[in-house]
């Protein structure tokens, strides 16, 4: 994913651990995912709060078609 790519919302994972597992599965399919944790994080740096998962807008359009962003 180039630094100029616009990131768009893909889904929300129920917590950071789940988000990281999903991220690894998608990485195996050559899909780069950025995880954005909720507003709070735990003391150890892992949050139990929902995490948004973002992907490149170009990638989402390629995989799902232009109507996916509507």
Residue pairs with C-beta under 8 A, 6 or more apart in sequence:
1 32
1 55
1 56
1 59
2 56
5 56
5 57
5 58
5 59
6 56
6 57
6 58
7 34
7 54
7 55
7 56
7 57
8 54
8 55
8 56
8 57
8 60
8 69
9 52
9 53
9 54
10 33
10 53
10 54
10 55
10 60
11 22
11 52
11 53
12 50
12 51
12 52
12 53
13 19
13 22
13 35
13 50
13 51
13 53
14 50
15 47
15 48
15 49
15 50
15 51
16 35
16 37
16 46
16 47
16 48
16 49
16 51
17 46
18 51
19 35
19 51
19 53
20 35
22 33
22 53
23 33
23 35
23 53
26 32
26 33
27 33
31 55
31 59
31 63
32 55
32 56
32 59
33 53
33 54
33 55
34 53
34 54
34 55
35 51
35 52
35 53
35 54
36 51
36 52
36 53
36 54
37 47
37 49
37 51
38 47
38 49
38 50
38 51
39 49
40 47
40 49
41 47
41 49
42 48
57 69
60 68
60 69
61 68
61 69
